């Protein structure tokens, strides 16, 4: 039986017999607004696990390093054990959410550049928005490591935008976490799924992500299934 390492709002992490490998289990629990709003959607964990696995496998095929190793079950996967860097990198292909509010822009505004934001993963400080110099001053990363992080995330974004576009989905924005792999290199970790992304149907503008839960737009799993079906068709040729 694996030993629980971490029990988060929406995922659990377990030890395995291999000290360099962990088991990541996706929960059906859903939270928003720093855990103020909560619900359980049966089957959500399986959907996010499958979506994230497909995405990480596609990134690996394109030379982008991730923590993903392989499936461990319908709602779980084996991953490289990482020392997580306490930063969220938010990638905004379109401006929405708090950034739109901060800058006085319409939701869905298309900037002429991709916007990368850093948030310090410190719950006690409400995960504040910081810049590169803050991250270095806090000794979270070095400038050289930031160059590596932006290179990985930038290359990943090009791959992801293309995949989702082929699936008829606009990749509005999303957040990623990175960590140090057992060999010390920086790799993508955590998950990339509708829980961590804003995904809009290109034809209708329909929301296909966790904003449905945040803004009471209805049951989320049907839309997560749409995302899974479409990217499965693109990446594996299945309908």
Secondary structure, DSSP 8 states (H G I E B T S, - for coil): ---EEEE-SSEEEEE-SSTTEEEEEE-SEEEETTTTEEEE-TTHHHHHHHHHHHHHHHHHHTT--BSEEEEEETTEEEEE--EE-SEEEEEESSB-HHHHHHHT--TTB--SS-EEEEEE--GGGT--EE-HHHHHHTTS--HHHHHHHHHHHHHHHHHHHHHHHHTTEEEEEEEEEEEE-TTS-EEEES--STTSEEEEETTT--B-STHHHHTT-S-SHHHHHHHHHHHHHHHH---
